[in-house]
Amino acid sequence: MLADDALGAAREDLAQPTNNSYLSAFEAMARDPNQLMSVAELDGAVVGCLQITFIPGLSYKGRWRGQIESVRIAKDLRGQGLGRQMIDWAVEQCRARGCGMVQLTAHKSREDTHRFYVSLGFEPMHEGFKLIF
């Protein structure tokens, strides 16, 4: 699902066997108690995924935050409410871990995604910057 659009297709590697970088990242996330990886299943098939990182911080009076990343829904199931269910679930996971805020990012070109997150109550408050090596 990470490679299931123009942006992902340009940056992901679908070669078999699986690129060791993915396996190393998965193993590191599995060992880190501040990482939560989740998939949504329908009739035994994976139809969605996301990752939550729980981040301690000093700002906002030492408030923890949940960072939701890599949200994907199977192409043929988009627009049916599965994404809303997944984000609602992720927000509840953040609350349960004591987070006082939840943040996420979406590529600037994903205008439909921006509207979706706003419809869930997220506010476009900051401009994000990345340095990719």
N, CA, C and O atoms as a GROMACS GRO file, in nm:
protein
  532
    1MET      N    1   0.081  -0.119   0.000
    1MET     CA    2   0.000   0.000   0.000
    1MET      C    3   0.086   0.126   0.000
    1MET      O    4   0.044   0.230  -0.051
    2LEU      N    5   0.208   0.119   0.056
    2LEU     CA    6   0.293   0.237   0.059
    2LEU      C    7   0.334   0.281  -0.081
    2LEU      O    8   0.365   0.398  -0.103
    3ALA      N    9   0.334   0.189  -0.176
    3ALA     CA   10   0.374   0.222  -0.312
    3ALA      C   11   0.255   0.235  -0.407
    3ALA      O   12   0.272   0.235  -0.528
    4ASP      N   13   0.135   0.246  -0.351
    4ASP     CA   14   0.013   0.239  -0.431
    4ASP      C   15  -0.034   0.374  -0.487
    4ASP      O   16  -0.153   0.392  -0.511
    5ASP      N   17   0.057   0.467  -0.507
    5ASP     CA   18   0.024   0.592  -0.573
    5ASP      C   19   0.152   0.649  -0.634
    5ASP      O   20   0.259   0.592  -0.616
    6ALA      N   21   0.141   0.760  -0.705
    6ALA     CA   22   0.256   0.815  -0.776
    6ALA      C   23   0.371   0.851  -0.680
    6ALA      O   24   0.487   0.825  -0.712
    7LEU      N   25   0.340   0.910  -0.567
    7LEU     CA   26   0.446   0.946  -0.472
    7LEU      C   27   0.515   0.821  -0.417
    7LEU      O   28   0.637   0.813  -0.416
    8GLY      N   29   0.436   0.726  -0.371
    8GLY     CA   30   0.492   0.605  -0.313
    8GLY      C   31   0.566   0.521  -0.415
    8GLY      O   32   0.671   0.464  -0.384
    9ALA      N   33   0.514   0.514  -0.536
    9ALA     CA   34   0.578   0.433  -0.640
    9ALA      C   35   0.719   0.484  -0.670
    9ALA      O   36   0.807   0.406  -0.706
   10ALA      N   37   0.740   0.614  -0.654
   10ALA     CA   38   0.871   0.672  -0.682
   10ALA      C   39   0.970   0.653  -0.568
   10ALA      O   40   1.091   0.663  -0.590
   11ARG      N   41   0.922   0.624  -0.447
   11ARG     CA   42   1.015   0.617  -0.334
   11ARG      C   43   1.023   0.481  -0.267
   11ARG      O   44   1.113   0.459  -0.186
   12GLU      N   45   0.934   0.390  -0.297
   12GLU     CA   46   0.935   0.258  -0.233
   12GLU      C   47   0.997   0.154  -0.326
   12GLU      O   48   1.011   0.177  -0.446
   13ASP      N   49   1.034   0.041  -0.269
   13ASP     CA   50   1.100  -0.068  -0.342
   13ASP      C   51   1.017  -0.194  -0.326
   13ASP      O   52   1.008  -0.249  -0.216
   14LEU      N   53   0.956  -0.239  -0.434
   14LEU     CA   54   0.871  -0.358  -0.430
   14LEU      C   55   0.943  -0.486  -0.472
   14LEU      O   56   0.880  -0.591  -0.488
   15ALA      N   57   1.074  -0.478  -0.489
   15ALA     CA   58   1.151  -0.594  -0.534
   15ALA      C   59   1.140  -0.708  -0.433
   15ALA      O   60   1.123  -0.687  -0.313
   16GLN      N   61   1.149  -0.830  -0.485
   16GLN     CA   62   1.154  -0.949  -0.402
   16GLN      C   63   1.289  -1.014  -0.423
   16GLN      O   64   1.333  -1.022  -0.538
   17PRO      N   65   1.357  -1.060  -0.321
   17PRO     CA   66   1.313  -1.056  -0.182
   17PRO      C   67   1.307  -0.913  -0.129
   17PRO      O   68   1.362  -0.821  -0.189
   18THR      N   69   1.239  -0.897  -0.017
   18THR     CA   70   1.218  -0.767   0.043
   18THR      C   71   1.352  -0.701   0.077
   18THR      O   72   1.441  -0.764   0.133
   19ASN      N   73   1.363  -0.574   0.042
   19ASN     CA   74   1.481  -0.494   0.071
   19ASN      C   75   1.510  -0.499   0.221
   19ASN      O   76   1.421  -0.478   0.302
   20ASN      N   77   1.636  -0.526   0.257
   20ASN     CA   78   1.674  -0.536   0.398
   20ASN      C   79   1.648  -0.409   0.477
   20ASN      O   80   1.633  -0.415   0.599
   21SER      N   81   1.642  -0.294   0.412
   21SER     CA   82   1.613  -0.169   0.483
   21SER      C   83   1.476  -0.175   0.548
   21SER      O   84   1.459  -0.128   0.661
   22TYR      N   85   1.378  -0.233   0.479
   22TYR     CA   86   1.244  -0.248   0.537
   22TYR      C   87   1.248  -0.341   0.658
   22TYR      O   88   1.186  -0.312   0.761
   23LEU      N   89   1.319  -0.451   0.646
   23LEU     CA   90   1.327  -0.547   0.757
   23LEU      C   91   1.396  -0.487   0.878
   23LEU      O   92   1.351  -0.506   0.991
   24SER      N   93   1.503  -0.413   0.856
   24SER     CA   94   1.574  -0.347   0.967
   24SER      C   95   1.484  -0.244   1.035
   24SER      O   96   1.482  -0.235   1.158
   25ALA      N   97   1.411  -0.167   0.955
   25ALA     CA   98   1.321  -0.066   1.012
   25ALA      C   99   1.211  -0.133   1.093
   25ALA      O  100   1.179  -0.088   1.203
   26PHE      N  101   1.154  -0.239   1.039
   26PHE     CA  102   1.048  -0.310   1.110
   26PHE      C  103   1.099  -0.365   1.243
   26PHE      O  104   1.031  -0.353   1.345
   27GLU      N  105   1.218  -0.425   1.242
   27GLU     CA  106   1.275  -0.480   1.365
   27GLU      C  107   1.300  -0.370   1.468
   27GLU      O  108   1.274  -0.390   1.587
   28ALA      N  109   1.351  -0.254   1.424
   28ALA     CA  110   1.376  -0.143   1.516
   28ALA      C  111   1.245  -0.092   1.576
   28ALA      O  112   1.239  -0.063   1.695
   29MET      N  113   1.142  -0.080   1.494
   29MET     CA  114   1.013  -0.034   1.544
   29MET      C  115   0.953  -0.135   1.640
   29MET      O  116   0.892  -0.096   1.740
   30ALA      N  117   0.968  -0.262   1.612
   30ALA     CA  118   0.913  -0.366   1.700
   30ALA      C  119   0.979  -0.365   1.837
   30ALA      O  120   0.915  -0.400   1.936
   31ARG      N  121   1.105  -0.325   1.845
   31ARG     CA  122   1.178  -0.319   1.974
   31ARG      C  123   1.147  -0.190   2.051
   31ARG      O  124   1.172  -0.184   2.171
   32ASP      N  125   1.095  -0.088   1.986
   32ASP     CA  126   1.076   0.044   2.048
   32ASP      C  127   0.936   0.055   2.107
   32ASP      O  128   0.838   0.049   2.033
   33PRO      N  129   0.924   0.070   2.239
   33PRO     CA  130   0.791   0.078   2.300
   33PRO      C  131   0.713   0.204   2.263
   33PRO      O  132   0.593   0.213   2.290
   34ASN      N  133   0.780   0.300   2.202
   34ASN     CA  134   0.711   0.422   2.159
   34ASN      C  135   0.667   0.417   2.013
   34ASN      O  136   0.632   0.519   1.954
   35GLN      N  137   0.670   0.298   1.956
   35GLN     CA  138   0.621   0.278   1.820
   35GLN      C  139   0.504   0.180   1.824
   35GLN      O  140   0.509   0.078   1.893
   36LEU      N  141   0.401   0.212   1.750
   36LEU     CA  142   0.287   0.122   1.737
   36LEU      C  143   0.253   0.111   1.589
   36LEU      O  144   0.215   0.208   1.525
   37MET      N  145   0.267  -0.009   1.536
   37MET     CA  146   0.232  -0.034   1.397
   37MET      C  147   0.100  -0.111   1.397
   37MET      O  148   0.079  -0.201   1.478
   38SER      N  149   0.013  -0.074   1.305
   38SER     CA  150  -0.117  -0.139   1.303
   38SER      C  151  -0.163  -0.160   1.160
   38SER      O  152  -0.132  -0.082   1.069
   39VAL      N  153  -0.238  -0.269   1.142
   39VAL     CA  154  -0.302  -0.294   1.013
   39VAL      C  155  -0.450  -0.314   1.036
   39VAL      O  156  -0.493  -0.360   1.142
   40ALA      N  157  -0.528  -0.281   0.935
   40ALA     CA  158  -0.672  -0.310   0.935
   40ALA      C  159  -0.692  -0.429   0.843
   40ALA      O  160  -0.636  -0.436   0.734
   41GLU      N  161  -0.774  -0.522   0.888
   41GLU     CA  162  -0.802  -0.642   0.809
   41GLU      C  163  -0.951  -0.649   0.778
   41GLU      O  164  -1.035  -0.608   0.858
   42LEU      N  165  -0.981  -0.702   0.662
   42LEU     CA  166  -1.118  -0.728   0.620
   42LEU      C  167  -1.119  -0.864   0.554
   42LEU      O  168  -1.052  -0.886   0.453
   43ASP      N  169  -1.196  -0.956   0.610
   43ASP     CA  170  -1.203  -1.093   0.558
   43ASP      C  171  -1.064  -1.156   0.543
   43ASP      O  172  -1.036  -1.226   0.446
   44GLY      N  173  -0.976  -1.128   0.641
   44GLY     CA  174  -0.843  -1.187   0.642
   44GLY      C  175  -0.739  -1.117   0.555
   44GLY      O  176  -0.623  -1.157   0.554
   45ALA      N  177  -0.778  -1.012   0.483
   45ALA     CA  178  -0.684  -0.940   0.398
   45ALA      C  179  -0.649  -0.806   0.462
   45ALA      O  180  -0.735  -0.739   0.520
   46VAL      N  181  -0.523  -0.766   0.452
   46VAL     CA  182  -0.480  -0.636   0.502
   46VAL      C  183  -0.533  -0.529   0.406
   46VAL      O  184  -0.505  -0.532   0.286
   47VAL      N  185  -0.610  -0.436   0.461
   47VAL     CA  186  -0.672  -0.332   0.379
   47VAL      C  187  -0.634  -0.190   0.422
   47VAL      O  188  -0.675  -0.092   0.361
   48GLY      N  189  -0.555  -0.180   0.528
   48GLY     CA  190  -0.510  -0.050   0.575
   48GLY      C  191  -0.393  -0.065   0.670
   48GLY      O  192  -0.371  -0.172   0.727
   49CYS      N  193  -0.318   0.043   0.685
   49CYS     CA  194  -0.206   0.041   0.779
   49CYS      C  195  -0.178   0.181   0.828
   49CYS      O  196  -0.216   0.280   0.765
   50LEU      N  197  -0.112   0.188   0.942
   50LEU     CA  198  -0.063   0.316   0.994
   50LEU      C  199   0.041   0.288   1.100
   50LEU      O  200   0.052   0.176   1.151
   51GLN      N  201   0.116   0.391   1.134
   51GLN     CA  202   0.216   0.385   1.239
   51GLN      C  203   0.194   0.504   1.331
   51GLN      O  204   0.168   0.615   1.285
   52ILE      N  205   0.205   0.480   1.462
   52ILE     CA  206   0.199   0.587   1.560
   52ILE      C  207   0.332   0.589   1.635
   52ILE      O  208   0.380   0.486   1.681
   53THR      N  209   0.390   0.707   1.647
   53THR     CA  210   0.508   0.727   1.729
   53THR      C  211   0.466   0.814   1.847
   53THR      O  212   0.407   0.921   1.829
   54PHE      N  213   0.497   0.770   1.966
   54PHE     CA  214   0.466   0.844   2.088
   54PHE      C  215   0.591   0.924   2.125
   54PHE      O  216   0.697   0.867   2.149
   55ILE      N  217   0.577   1.058   2.130
   55ILE     CA  218   0.691   1.147   2.142
   55ILE      C  219   0.680   1.231   2.270
   55ILE      O  220   0.584   1.306   2.287
   56PRO      N  221   0.779   1.218   2.361
   56PRO     CA  222   0.780   1.307   2.476
   56PRO      C  223   0.830   1.444   2.432
   56PRO      O  224   0.908   1.454   2.337
   57GLY      N  225   0.787   1.546   2.499
   57GLY     CA  226   0.833   1.680   2.463
   57GLY      C  227   0.827   1.774   2.581
   57GLY      O  228   0.755   1.749   2.678
   58LEU      N  229   0.903   1.882   2.573
   58LEU     CA  230   0.902   1.982   2.679
   58LEU      C  231   0.797   2.089   2.655
   58LEU      O  232   0.742   2.144   2.750
   59SER      N  233   0.768   2.119   2.528
   59SER     CA  234   0.669   2.223   2.500
   59SER      C  235   0.530   2.176   2.541
   59SER      O  236   0.507   2.057   2.561
   60TYR      N  237   0.440   2.270   2.551
   60TYR     CA  238   0.305   2.240   2.600
   60TYR      C  239   0.310   2.173   2.737
   60TYR      O  240   0.238   2.077   2.763
   61LYS      N  241   0.396   2.225   2.823
   61LYS     CA  242   0.408   2.178   2.962
   61LYS      C  243   0.448   2.030   2.972
   61LYS      O  244   0.398   1.958   3.058
   62GLY      N  245   0.537   1.988   2.885
   62GLY     CA  246   0.585   1.851   2.890
   62GLY      C  247   0.489   1.749   2.832
   62GLY      O  248   0.498   1.630   2.862
   63ARG      N  249   0.400   1.796   2.749
   63ARG     CA  250   0.296   1.709   2.693
   63ARG      C  251   0.355   1.608   2.593
   63ARG      O  252   0.439   1.643   2.510
   64TRP      N  253   0.310   1.485   2.604
   64TRP     CA  254   0.341   1.384   2.503
   64TRP      C  255   0.252   1.408   2.382
   64TRP      O  256   0.142   1.461   2.394
   65ARG      N  257   0.300   1.368   2.267
   65ARG     CA  258   0.219   1.377   2.146
   65ARG      C  259   0.226   1.246   2.069
   65ARG      O  260   0.324   1.172   2.078
   66GLY      N  261   0.123   1.219   1.995
   66GLY     CA  262   0.121   1.104   1.906
   66GLY      C  263   0.141   1.152   1.764
   66GLY      O  264   0.071   1.244   1.720
   67GLN      N  265   0.233   1.093   1.693
   67GLN     CA  266   0.260   1.126   1.553
   67GLN      C  267   0.208   1.010   1.468
   67GLN      O  268   0.261   0.899   1.476
   68ILE      N  269   0.107   1.036   1.388
   68ILE     CA  270   0.050   0.932   1.301
   68ILE      C  271   0.115   0.945   1.163
   68ILE      O  272   0.119   1.053   1.106
   69GLU      N  273   0.166   0.835   1.112
   69GLU     CA  274   0.237   0.834   0.984
   69GLU      C  275   0.194   0.712   0.902
   69GLU      O  276   0.132   0.619   0.951
   70SER      N  277   0.230   0.718   0.776
   70SER     CA  278   0.215   0.604   0.683
   70SER      C  279   0.073   0.548   0.682
   70SER      O  280   0.053   0.427   0.682
   71VAL      N  281  -0.024   0.638   0.682
   71VAL     CA  282  -0.164   0.595   0.677
   71VAL      C  283  -0.197   0.558   0.532
   71VAL      O  284  -0.179   0.638   0.441
   72ARG      N  285  -0.244   0.437   0.513
   72ARG     CA  286  -0.281   0.392   0.380
   72ARG      C  287  -0.406   0.306   0.389
   72ARG      O  288  -0.425   0.230   0.484
   73ILE      N  289  -0.491   0.320   0.289
   73ILE     CA  290  -0.612   0.238   0.274
   73ILE      C  291  -0.605   0.177   0.134
   73ILE      O  292  -0.564   0.243   0.038
   74ALA      N  293  -0.644   0.051   0.124
   74ALA     CA  294  -0.646  -0.015  -0.007
   74ALA      C  295  -0.728   0.068  -0.105
   74ALA      O  296  -0.836   0.116  -0.072
   75LYS      N  297  -0.676   0.084  -0.224
   75LYS     CA  298  -0.737   0.171  -0.326
   75LYS      C  299  -0.886   0.145  -0.346
   75LYS      O  300  -0.965   0.239  -0.354
   76ASP      N  301  -0.923   0.020  -0.354
   76ASP     CA  302  -1.062  -0.015  -0.384
   76ASP      C  303  -1.156   0.006  -0.266
   76ASP      O  304  -1.278  -0.010  -0.281
   77LEU      N  305  -1.103   0.040  -0.148
   77LEU     CA  306  -1.188   0.060  -0.030
   77LEU      C  307  -1.190   0.205   0.017
   77LEU      O  308  -1.253   0.236   0.119
   78ARG      N  309  -1.123   0.293  -0.053
   78ARG     CA  310  -1.121   0.434  -0.013
   78ARG      C  311  -1.259   0.495  -0.027
   78ARG      O  312  -1.336   0.460  -0.117
   79GLY      N  313  -1.291   0.587   0.063
   79GLY     CA  314  -1.419   0.656   0.058
   79GLY      C  315  -1.532   0.581   0.126
   79GLY      O  316  -1.648   0.622   0.116
   80GLN      N  317  -1.501   0.472   0.195
   80GLN     CA  318  -1.605   0.391   0.260
   80GLN      C  319  -1.603   0.401   0.412
   80GLN      O  320  -1.675   0.328   0.480
   81GLY      N  321  -1.520   0.492   0.466
   81GLY     CA  322  -1.518   0.513   0.610
   81GLY      C  323  -1.409   0.439   0.685
   81GLY      O  324  -1.393   0.458   0.806
   82LEU      N  325  -1.334   0.354   0.617
   82LEU     CA  326  -1.228   0.277   0.684
   82LEU      C  327  -1.118   0.370   0.736
   82LEU      O  328  -1.068   0.350   0.847
   83GLY      N  329  -1.080   0.470   0.660
   83GLY     CA  330  -0.977   0.564   0.704
   83GLY      C  331  -1.021   0.639   0.828
   83GLY      O  332  -0.941   0.660   0.919
   84ARG      N  333  -1.145   0.679   0.832
   84ARG     CA  334  -1.200   0.749   0.949
   84ARG      C  335  -1.194   0.658   1.072
   84ARG      O  336  -1.156   0.702   1.180
   85GLN      N  337  -1.231   0.533   1.054
   85GLN     CA  338  -1.225   0.437   1.166
   85GLN      C  339  -1.082   0.419   1.214
   85GLN      O  340  -1.056   0.414   1.335
   86MET      N  341  -0.988   0.409   1.120
   86MET     CA  342  -0.849   0.389   1.158
   86MET      C  343  -0.794   0.511   1.233
   86MET      O  344  -0.725   0.495   1.334
   87ILE      N  345  -0.823   0.630   1.184
   87ILE     CA  346  -0.772   0.750   1.252
   87ILE      C  347  -0.838   0.766   1.388
   87ILE      O  348  -0.771   0.799   1.486
   88ASP      N  349  -0.968   0.742   1.397
   88ASP     CA  350  -1.036   0.748   1.527
   88ASP      C  351  -0.970   0.650   1.625
   88ASP      O  352  -0.946   0.685   1.741
   89TRP      N  353  -0.940   0.529   1.578
   89TRP     CA  354  -0.874   0.429   1.662
   89TRP      C  355  -0.736   0.479   1.704
   89TRP      O  356  -0.698   0.466   1.821
   90ALA      N  357  -0.660   0.536   1.611
   90ALA     CA  358  -0.525   0.585   1.640
   90ALA      C  359  -0.529   0.697   1.744
   90ALA      O  360  -0.445   0.701   1.834
   91VAL      N  361  -0.625   0.788   1.731
   91VAL     CA  362  -0.638   0.898   1.828
   91VAL      C  363  -0.667   0.841   1.967
   91VAL      O  364  -0.613   0.890   2.066
   92GLU      N  365  -0.751   0.740   1.973
   92GLU     CA  366  -0.781   0.677   2.103
   92GLU      C  367  -0.657   0.610   2.162
   92GLU      O  368  -0.638   0.613   2.283
   93GLN      N  369  -0.573   0.550   2.078
   93GLN     CA  370  -0.449   0.491   2.126
   93GLN      C  371  -0.358   0.598   2.186
   93GLN      O  372  -0.293   0.575   2.288
   94CYS      N  373  -0.356   0.716   2.123
   94CYS     CA  374  -0.275   0.827   2.174
   94CYS      C  375  -0.330   0.876   2.308
   94CYS      O  376  -0.253   0.901   2.401
   95ARG      N  377  -0.460   0.888   2.318
   95ARG     CA  378  -0.520   0.929   2.446
   95ARG      C  379  -0.488   0.827   2.555
   95ARG      O  380  -0.453   0.864   2.668
   96ALA      N  381  -0.500   0.700   2.522
   96ALA     CA  382  -0.474   0.595   2.620
   96ALA      C  383  -0.329   0.596   2.669
   96ALA      O  384  -0.302   0.556   2.782
   97ARG      N  385  -0.237   0.642   2.585
   97ARG     CA  386  -0.096   0.652   2.624
   97ARG      C  387  -0.064   0.784   2.692
   97ARG      O  388   0.052   0.810   2.725
   98GLY      N  389  -0.164   0.870   2.714
   98GLY     CA  390  -0.142   0.994   2.784
   98GLY      C  391  -0.100   1.111   2.698
   98GLY      O  392  -0.056   1.214   2.749
   99CYS      N  393  -0.114   1.097   2.569
   99CYS     CA  394  -0.078   1.208   2.480
   99CYS      C  395  -0.179   1.321   2.494
   99CYS      O  396  -0.298   1.297   2.510
  100GLY      N  397  -0.130   1.443   2.488
  100GLY     CA  398  -0.216   1.559   2.495
  100GLY      C  399  -0.243   1.620   2.359
  100GLY      O  400  -0.318   1.717   2.348
  101MET      N  401  -0.182   1.564   2.255
  101MET     CA  402  -0.208   1.610   2.119
  101MET      C  403  -0.171   1.499   2.022
  101MET      O  404  -0.093   1.410   2.053
  102VAL      N  405  -0.230   1.508   1.906
  102VAL     CA  406  -0.200   1.415   1.797
  102VAL      C  407  -0.166   1.500   1.676
  102VAL      O  408  -0.234   1.598   1.645
  103GLN      N  409  -0.060   1.462   1.607
  103GLN     CA  410  -0.021   1.535   1.487
  103GLN      C  411   0.004   1.435   1.375
  103GLN      O  412   0.030   1.317   1.398
  104LEU      N  413  -0.004   1.485   1.254
  104LEU     CA  414   0.025   1.404   1.137
  104LEU      C  415   0.066   1.496   1.025
  104LEU      O  416   0.048   1.618   1.032
  105THR      N  417   0.121   1.438   0.922
  105THR     CA  418   0.159   1.514   0.805
  105THR      C  419   0.102   1.447   0.681
  105THR      O  420   0.073   1.328   0.681
  106ALA      N  421   0.087   1.526   0.578
  106ALA     CA  422   0.045   1.473   0.447
  106ALA      C  423   0.117   1.557   0.342
  106ALA      O  424   0.131   1.678   0.357
  107HIS      N  425   0.162   1.493   0.239
  107HIS     CA  426   0.231   1.563   0.132
  107HIS      C  427   0.144   1.676   0.077
  107HIS      O  428   0.022   1.661   0.068
  108LYS      N  429   0.204   1.788   0.043
  108LYS     CA  430   0.129   1.904  -0.005
  108LYS      C  431   0.041   1.871  -0.126
  108LYS      O  432  -0.064   1.933  -0.144
  109SER      N  433   0.082   1.776  -0.207
  109SER     CA  434   0.005   1.743  -0.328
  109SER      C  435  -0.121   1.662  -0.298
  109SER      O  436  -0.205   1.646  -0.386
  110ARG      N  437  -0.135   1.611  -0.178
  110ARG     CA  438  -0.249   1.525  -0.143
  110ARG      C  439  -0.365   1.610  -0.089
  110ARG      O  440  -0.398   1.604   0.029
  111GLU      N  441  -0.426   1.687  -0.176
  111GLU     CA  442  -0.533   1.779  -0.134
  111GLU      C  443  -0.654   1.706  -0.078
  111GLU      O  444  -0.716   1.754   0.017
  112ASP      N  445  -0.691   1.592  -0.135
  112ASP     CA  446  -0.803   1.514  -0.081
  112ASP      C  447  -0.773   1.467   0.061
  112ASP      O  448  -0.862   1.466   0.147
  113THR      N  449  -0.649   1.429   0.085
  113THR     CA  450  -0.608   1.386   0.218
  113THR      C  451  -0.618   1.501   0.317
  113THR      O  452  -0.661   1.482   0.430
  114HIS      N  453  -0.577   1.621   0.274
  114HIS     CA  454  -0.586   1.738   0.361
  114HIS      C  455  -0.732   1.762   0.402
  114HIS      O  456  -0.761   1.784   0.520
  115ARG      N  457  -0.822   1.757   0.305
  115ARG     CA  458  -0.964   1.778   0.335
  115ARG      C  459  -1.016   1.670   0.431
  115ARG      O  460  -1.095   1.699   0.521
  116PHE      N  461  -0.970   1.548   0.411
  116PHE     CA  462  -1.010   1.438   0.497
  116PHE      C  463  -0.968   1.465   0.641
  116PHE      O  464  -1.049   1.451   0.733
  117TYR      N  465  -0.843   1.502   0.662
  117TYR     CA  466  -0.795   1.526   0.799
  117TYR      C  467  -0.866   1.645   0.862
  117TYR      O  468  -0.896   1.641   0.982
  118VAL      N  469  -0.893   1.748   0.787
  118VAL     CA  470  -0.968   1.863   0.840
  118VAL      C  471  -1.108   1.818   0.882
  118VAL      O  472  -1.160   1.863   0.984
  119SER      N  473  -1.169   1.730   0.803
  119SER     CA  474  -1.304   1.682   0.836
  119SER      C  475  -1.305   1.603   0.967
  119SER      O  476  -1.410   1.588   1.030
  120LEU      N  477  -1.188   1.552   1.007
  120LEU     CA  478  -1.176   1.477   1.133
  120LEU      C  479  -1.143   1.567   1.251
  120LEU      O  480  -1.132   1.520   1.364
  121GLY      N  481  -1.126   1.697   1.225
  121GLY     CA  482  -1.097   1.791   1.332
  121GLY      C  483  -0.953   1.836   1.342
  121GLY      O  484  -0.920   1.920   1.426
  122PHE      N  485  -0.866   1.783   1.258
  122PHE     CA  486  -0.727   1.828   1.257
  122PHE      C  487  -0.720   1.967   1.194
  122PHE      O  488  -0.794   1.998   1.101
  123GLU      N  489  -0.632   2.051   1.247
  123GLU     CA  490  -0.615   2.186   1.196
  123GLU      C  491  -0.479   2.199   1.129
  123GLU      O  492  -0.378   2.155   1.184
  124PRO      N  493  -0.475   2.260   1.010
  124PRO     CA  494  -0.346   2.283   0.944
  124PRO      C  495  -0.275   2.403   1.009
  124PRO      O  496  -0.285   2.516   0.961
  125MET      N  497  -0.204   2.377   1.119
  125MET     CA  498  -0.148   2.483   1.202
  125MET      C  499  -0.002   2.518   1.169
  125MET      O  500   0.040   2.631   1.192
  126HIS      N  501   0.073   2.424   1.117
  126HIS     CA  502   0.216   2.446   1.097
  126HIS      C  503   0.255   2.414   0.954
  126HIS      O  504   0.187   2.338   0.885
  127GLU      N  505   0.363   2.471   0.912
  127GLU     CA  506   0.426   2.436   0.784
  127GLU      C  507   0.539   2.340   0.816
  127GLU      O  508   0.622   2.371   0.902
  128GLY      N  509   0.544   2.226   0.751
  128GLY     CA  510   0.647   2.127   0.780
  128GLY      C  511   0.763   2.136   0.683
  128GLY      O  512   0.748   2.180   0.569
  129PHE      N  513   0.878   2.093   0.731
  129PHE     CA  514   1.001   2.091   0.650
  129PHE      C  515   1.069   1.957   0.670
  129PHE      O  516   1.068   1.902   0.780
  130LYS      N  517   1.128   1.907   0.563
  130LYS     CA  518   1.202   1.780   0.572
  130LYS      C  519   1.333   1.796   0.497
  130LYS      O  520   1.342   1.869   0.398
  131LEU      N  521   1.433   1.727   0.545
  131LEU     CA  522   1.561   1.715   0.478
  131LEU      C  523   1.582   1.567   0.456
  131LEU      O  524   1.608   1.493   0.551
  132ILE      N  525   1.572   1.523   0.332
  132ILE     CA  526   1.581   1.381   0.300
  132ILE      C  527   1.717   1.352   0.238
  132ILE      O  528   1.760   1.420   0.144
  133PHE      N  529   1.784   1.251   0.292
  133PHE     CA  530   1.916   1.214   0.241
  133PHE      C  531   1.906   1.098   0.147
  133PHE      O  532   2.008   1.052   0.094
   0.00000   0.00000   0.00000
